Amino acid sequence: MFRPDTPLPTDIKTWAISQLHSKSPALGIKTKNSQIQEWPQSLQPNLEKRDAMFSLFKANRKKENEGLDGQETPKAKQENRRKNLMGETDELKFSHRNVYGEDQLKLRFTSFWANHFTTGNIHDNQNHIGHAIDEAILANLNGNFSQMLYKATSHPAMLVYLDNVWSAGENSLYTKRQKSQGRQAGLNDNLGRELLELHTVSPSAKYNENDIRNAAKVLAGWGVHTAFESKSELMKLGGTTNTWDFFKKDYAEPGGKVILGKTISAGKGGLKEMTNFLASHDHTIKYISSKLCQHFVSDKPSQADIDYVISKWKQSKGDLEQIHAAVIERAIQSKEPKFQWPMTWIFQVARLSDATFFHGWNELWTYDEKLMDNNRIFEEIGQGFWHTRQPNGYSSDKNEWVSGEMFERRIRFSDAIYTAGRPKVMSSEIMDRIGANEVTRKLVADSGSEKNKFIALMCSPELMGLENA
């Protein structure tokens, strides 16, 4: 949806396609009443800085566990988290971008792909998730799918989340060395399995356990858990301090590997060979085209919609800009309702009403008590990218979200946004701006007070995407 101060486009298709090229600065607010502005660079550290912060966090936590230097105090623990973990900051930045940004369509595609390439906050992974969303997904949104697949697969957020950082080939030097000393070591196939099942070809390709294990063997050696002591230690282990290009040769499985009939070379370059092969596979194209259509076009997309996206994917050889343009075309043509994710819906409510429901970036630790904590918002709404979650991500099937409990949550959030967020635009103005249908207008008119009208509008079938407008 468009913010109240944004002129509505006369040609929605032209606007939507042009959005694919829009700039995407991180916009937000410093305090509850401040103007929209760009996020400070100090709150957007690069990967090297994030790794250094995480290393310091682990060192301080070790002191906490050992009771050294007063680090066992609750205040010291809180300060350690505040200074060195990026999860809450990145999550707030994500919220701000979606509420205050003018590149909302790019951000919607970013959310789709961030969910497709699910990562979660396990093993203290939160310093990497925001970086993966910005640099592996958003930064590659107009590139080729094969590049996004490679960057997402090799990102520390993914390698940590699916345990690949501990995976070693069964015949690797590292495994042999460990076993000779009576220690356990070996292959972890979590990422190899999800790469085939969820990120690319899907079970329709009829891969088998050998394919999964061979994919895991290609991945063996990729990644490092960043609780390292020094840069020299990293150089010794992987030959680089760049944790997004980190390959431990001693962990690698020697020899070629066959996946779905394709032989993949040994060594570091094997990962790019594998992701390129999987990215262009027919089953990948069909699976993800269908998934895109269900998410953006219709809860039950037609085969014609899916085939249209498939054809553009094949013609462009995986060019995401052309794939996304095809999805936009079919979404505009569709007369079917499209149910809104809880996360998308809450951003929509804040945008339409110009309510201030997310606190400012300098209020991360001293925010207005009337506003719900950012992390708690996503916990309560039942959806967030920084939570511990399953690798298959959040479903686009409305049946997974339509229940009495989930509807009651939206009512409570609409109430909270009206009460604490203080919308600057009232229900009648919003309905006129979006061209609300007569059913919605009657529902709102019959609701009594302005607060009740606001709740009725935001929880109406039309605004949630449960029926034709």
N, C-alpha and C positions, 0 to 999 in steps of 0.2 A: 504494500500500500504506500501511497504518497504522503509525506508529511504535509501539514496544513499550509506551510509557506512555500510549497513547491507547486509551480504551475502544472496543471494536468496536460499531458501531451494530446494533440489532436489525432495523431496516428500512433496507436499503441504498438503496432508491429515495428514501425521504424524506430520508435523509442527503445523498444525491447532489444532489438538487434544492436542498436548503437550502445546499449548498456554493456555489451560484451567487451567493448573497448574502453569503458570508462576508467578513470583513475580510481584507485581504491585506498586513499589515506585512511588511517585509523582516526576517526572522529569521535568526540565525546565531550563530556563536561568535567570541569575541575571540581566544582561544588554544585550543590542542588540548584542554585539560582544563577549559575554562570552561563555564559554564551557557549555555543558549540564551537569547538576548536580542535586542532590536531593533538593527538596524544603526545606527551613528551617522549623524546627518544630514550631518556633514561629508564622508562618503563617498558621499553621494547628491546632488551639486550639480544645480541646475536648468540649463536649457538656456543661459541667458545666461552663467552661470558656466562651463559647459563650452566655450562659444564663446570666452570670454576666455582660458581655459586653452589652448585649441588655438591661438589667435592668438599667445600667448606661446611655445608650443612651436615654431611656425613661425619666429618671430623668432630664437629661440635656435639653431634649426637653421641659419638663414642665417648666424649668427655662426660656427657650427661649420664650415660650408663655406668661409667666408672666413678662418678661422683667427684670429678676433678674441677678445680678452679671455680667452684660455685655454680657450675653449669647445670646442676641438678635442680635448680630452683624453677618454679613455673614461669617466672618472668624471663629467665634466660631461654627456656624452651620456646616461649612465644616469640621472643626477639630473633631467635635462630630461624624459625619458620618465616617470619615477616621479611627478614633481610635476604634469605637465600632460596626460598621456594616461590616459584612464579605462578602456581596454579590459580590462585584467587585473582591475581592481577590480570592474567591472560583471559580468564573467564569474564571479568568485568569489561575488558577491552572488547571482547567478542560481543557482549551485550550492547555496549555503546555503539559499535559499528553498525549493528543491525537496527538500532533504534534511531541513531542520528545520521547515519551515512546516506549519501545520495546514489550509491551504487548497489541498491537493494537486490537487484536481479543477480548480479555477480555473487553477492553474499548468499543468495538462496542456492545457487549452484555449488558454492563452496560448502554449504551445510550438507548438501546431498553427498558430495564426494568425501567429506570428513566422516560422514556416517558409513559410507561404503567402505572406506579404509579405516574402520573402527580402531581406535586405541583407547586405553583406559588407564586410570590412575592406580596402577598396582606397582609394587617394587619402587615406590617413591618416583613415579614416572612423570609427575606433573610439570616438571621444568621443560619437558620436551613436547607436550601435546600442542600447546599454542604455537610453538615454532613450526611443527609439522603442518598445522592448518594453514598458517600464513605462507610458508616457504615451499612445502611439498604440494599443497593443493592450490591455494589462491594464486601463487606465483606461476603456476603451470596451467592455469585455467584456459588459456588460449593456445596452448601447445598441443602436442600429440599425446594421445592416451598412453602410448608406450613409455613416454618420458615421465608422465605422472605416476604410472605404475611402478617404474623403477625407483623414482624418488621417494614414493610412499613406502615401498617395500624395504628400502635400504635406510630409512630414517631411524634414528635411535629410538624415537617414540614407539615405532612398530617392533623393532628388534627387542626392546625391553619388554613391551607388553606381551608378546607371544614367546618369550623365553629363548629367543634365538641367540642371545648374548652368551648363553651357557652351552650352546650346542657345538659338538665336535664330531667330526667324521669318525666312524668306527675304526678305520684304518689310518687315522691321522697320527702324526708324530706325538701330539699332545695326549691322545687317548692311550696310545701304547706306553708312553712314559708314565702316565698316571696309574695304569693297571700294573705296570712292573713294580710299582711302589705300594700295591694293594689298595689303591683308591679307585673310586668310581668315576667314569667319564663316558660320554657317548652322545649319540644323536638325539636331538629333540625335534619332533616333526610337527610341532604346533603351527609354525608359520608356513611350512610347506603344505600342510593340509588346508589351512585357511586361504592360502594363495590360490589353490585350485578350486576349492569349494565355494568361496565367498567373493574373492577379488577378481577372478577371471572366468574360467570355462564353465563352472558349476557342475553338479553331478550329471547333467545331461550329456557331458562328454564321455561318460562311462570310464573314467580313470580308475585305476586300481591301487592297492596298497603299495605296489612297487613304484608306481608313478609318484605317490606321496613321499615315499622314502627317498626317492631319487631327487625330488624337488628339495627336500630337507638337506640332502647331501650337497646340492649346489649352494645352499644357503649357509652351510656349516662354515664357521669362521667369520661370518659377518656380524659386527657389532661388539660393543664393549659396554659393560655396566660402568657408569661414570664415577664410581666411588674410588677414583684413582689417587695416588699420592703425588704424582708429579708428571710434567710433560715428558721428561726423559723416560719414565716408565711406559708412557703411551708409545713413544717412538720405538722403544725396545719391543713392545708387544705387537704393534701393527704398522710401524714405519711412518706414522703420521699422528698429528694431534687433532686432526679433523674427524670427529666422531660420526660424521655423516658419510665417511668414505673409509671406514675402518674394517680392515680384513686381516684376520690373524692366520697367517700361512700355516702355522703349526696345527691349527684346528681344522684345516681343510681336508676334505676327503679326496684322495688322489684318483686320477682317471676320469674318463668321460662318463656321463650319466644319460640314460634314455628316459625321456618323459613324453608320453603320448606319441611315441614313435620318432621323436626328434632327439638326436644326440647333442648333448650340451658339453662344451669343452670344460676341462679341469681349470682350476684357478679362479682368480678374482673376476676375470671377464666373463665367466660362465653365468653370473647373475643377469647381466645385461642381455646375453643371448637368450636366456630363459624368459625374461619378462617381455622381450621383443616378440618372441614366438607366441607366448600366451596372449599378448595384447592383440595380435592380429588373427587369432583363432576364431573360426566361425561361431563356435559355442560361446565364446566371450562376447562377441558382437551381439548375438541374439539375446543372451542373458541380460547384459547391461542395458541394451536398448529397451527391453521390456521393463526393466527396473526403473529407468528414466521416465518412461511413459506412465507407469503407475504412480510415480511420485509427483509428476508435474501436469500430466494431461488429464487423467481420469482414474478413479479408483479401480475401474475395470476397463482398461484401454482396449480398443479394438485392434484386431490383427493388422488392419490398414495403417493405424497409427504406428504400431511397432515396426512394420515393414518399411514405412517411410523413413524412420530413423535408421534402421539397418542399412537401407540403400545409401543414405548420406554418409554413414560411417564407412561403408566399403568404397564409395566413390572418392572420398577424401583421404582414404587410408588412415583413418583414426584421428583426423584433425578435430579437436574438441570444439573449436569455434564453430565449425560447420555442423557438428553433431548437436551442439547446444542450440544453434539457430533452427535446426529442424525440429527440436523439441518445442521451442517457442512457437513456431508456426502451427504445430498440431495443438498446442495448448490454447492458442487464440481461436482456432477453428472449432475447438470442442464445445459442445453444449452441455456436457456432463459436469456434475458438481465435482469439486476436488477438495477433499477433507484436509483441514489444516492441522499439521503437527501441533502439539501443545506449545512447543518452543516458538514456532513460527507465529502462532496465534497471539502469544503474549507480546511479541515484538510488534505485531500488527496493531494491537490495542493501544500500546504506548505511542506508536507513530501516528495513528489516526487522531488520537485525542490530545496529543502533545503533552502527555502527562510525564512527570519526572518521578519514575518509579525505581530507577537504578541510581544509586548514590554516585557521587563524583570520584574521580581517581585519587584525589588526596584525602578521601574519606574512607579509604579501605579499612582502616583500623580505628577511626574515630568518626564514624558516620552518624547521620541523623537516626535516632532510635525509632522514628516513625516509619522509616523505610526498611523493608526486609533485607537481610543480608543477601548479597548476590548469589552466593553458593546455595543458600537455603531456598531461594526462588526456584532454582532448577531441581532441587531435591523434592520440593513440594509439588511442582508441576509434573514431575515424573520423567524428566528428560534433560540431559546435559552431556556435553562432550568430555567433561573432566571427571566423571564418575567411574567407579568400577562397573564394567558392563560386559556383556557377552560379545564375542567377535562378530556375530551376525548383525550387530547394530540395532537401531530402532526400526520397527516395521512401518511401511507406508500404507499398510492395510488398515482402513478406518475401524474395522471390527476389533482391532487390538487396543483401540483408544476410546471407543464409545461404550461407556458404562455409567451407571449412576454415580459411582465414586468419582470418575474422571470429570463428569459434567459438574458435579458439586464443587470440585476444585476450581473449575473455570468461573463459577459463580462467585466463590470466595475471592479469587484473584481480581475479578472485575470490581468487586466491592472494595478491595484493598487499593487498587489502582485509583479508583474514584476518590476514596477517603484520604489516602496518604500521598498519592501522586498528583492530586489536584489538576485534573485536565483543564486545558485552556480552551478546548473546543467542545461544545455541547452536542447532544445526540442529534438534534434536528439538523444542525450544520453538517455533521458527519454523514447523515443519511442523504442530504441533498448533494453533497460532494461525491459520494460513491454511487448515487443513483439507486438507492435502496428500493426493493420491490414493495408492492402494496401489503403483502403479508407481513413483512418486517415492520413497516410503518404502523400498521394496526397493532401489532404486538407491543411496540414501544409506546404508542399512544395510550394503550390500556393499562400501562404499568404503574401509574401514579406519580410518585416523586421523581425529580430529575435523577437522583441516584438509581432508583429502580429502573428508570428508562435507560440509563447508561448500561446497567447490568443486562437488561433484556436485549439491547442492541448487540452488545459484544458477545452474548451467549446465544444469539439467534441462529437458526439453521443457516441463514445466508452468510453470516460472518464466519461461521465455523466450516462452511463448505459441505453442508449436509443435504442441500437440495438446490435445484436450479433457481437462479435469481430471476 
